[in-house]
Amino acid sequence: MPHSAADTVIPLGLGRRGLKGVVVQVGAESSSSTLAAGELERRLLEIGFVEGALVEILHEGPMGGDPIAVKLDDARVALRRREAQAVLVRVSS
């Protein structure tokens, strides 16, 4: 059976403006953040990056697309792409 776009899971940090999806996992092990993995994961969870949260990339910064502005359920947050790498998203079609 072929994979559809709805089966695609990517790090949020690789997404571009307009990407929509659902958070499936937060795990900072693969992030290149300056924060310790546990600290980054804790901060992301506190912000609201929890399993099942709806996300959409609304804006990308002018210098290399960093930082990104993300709609997270009903909130708006900004974060660096390297930290967004720790958030895995199932892309919506």
Secondary structure, 3 states (H helix, E strand, C coil): CCCCHHHCEEEHHHCCCCCEEEEEEECHHHCCCCCCHHHHHHHHHHHCCCCCCEEEEEEEEEECCEEEEEEECCEEEEECHHHHCCEEEEECC
